[in-house]
């Protein structure tokens, strides 16, 4: 049956369904704002962004869902007065439901068919900014490789000589002097351990990989933590059981998540009575990462998170969190998260942190692998 043979009422219904389907297929939040400032309609992406269902959104004024004095409200009034579309970029649209920085590009346009109504589209900038930061993290990790190789060769050899000399002196030294020779040996051993940790950055050999069930890895990490450094902390899991395996080195993945869980436990502290670490896995289509040196792009739909309710990461450290030698611990070396970033990068993924008091999330995004290689044709939003 042709469209001409369908009744006008049926055509209108089909057009409405088609329009709704197109809006809901968009990965960006879209809102229709009525003349009185109330939300008249929204798509599925807006539900996720504002963490509220469409019926709930329709019961709210837009000003109740955005920060006080938000530029978005000013843009809407400007569009109503001028009757033309307006864009504004990198606006912080943190919501009371979801605090913390949420940078978005705003696209506001009038809806001539409805007096006073405007259409608002939000395009989150966080993904693109994460990609930029991730390339910086990888560059910082690579910059340590040459330093690590130099230290291993130029420092470990003389250290072994110093330690050997101290041991010879210890044989003929008195009690007081023996304490000094013991101190020399202990300090040289400590330096050697630090250099050994840095040597990991210089190891460019390919690692053996196999299909790994991420939930088995996370359960193993949880058991290790609960029998040791996190025995006083409650664990919660929110897993997607349908996730495919990730092609990875199991031991290195354990190293990554054990480090993240240990950092979370140390952030919570031993005296906290309500400390909780949450481990989550999910399938999040929509992120693609360019492969350096090629035109290829790899989808990163596998999301693994470690969340804690500790005090959060200091704001001034956030841009440099994965750089070598950056740490908030009094006795930390600052190499743990740099090594985590290197391992994740070697697996073709990215890692990012979002933090505010009592809500810190380390998010690892990994590609899907088939038996022959990377699956890179999933629907996605390309990063600039």
Secondary structure as UniProt FT lines:
FT   HELIX           3..5
FT   HELIX           8..25
FT   STRAND          29..33
FT   TURN            35..36
FT   STRAND          38..42
FT   HELIX           44..50
FT   HELIX           54..58
FT   HELIX           62..64
FT   TURN            68..69
FT   HELIX           71..82
FT   STRAND          86..92
FT   STRAND          103..110
FT   TURN            112..113
FT   TURN            115..116
FT   STRAND          118..124
FT   HELIX           126..154
FT   HELIX           156..172
FT   HELIX           175..202
FT   STRAND          210..212
FT   HELIX           214..226
FT   TURN            227..232
FT   STRAND          234..238
FT   TURN            241..242
FT   STRAND          246..248
FT   HELIX           250..268
FT   TURN            270..271
FT   STRAND          276..283
FT   STRAND          287..290
FT   TURN            292..293
FT   STRAND          297..299
FT   STRAND          302..308
FT   HELIX           315..320
FT   TURN            321..322
FT   TURN            324..325
FT   TURN            330..331
FT   HELIX           336..346
FT   TURN            347..348
FT   STRAND          350..356
FT   TURN            357..358
FT   STRAND          359..366
FT   STRAND          381..382
//
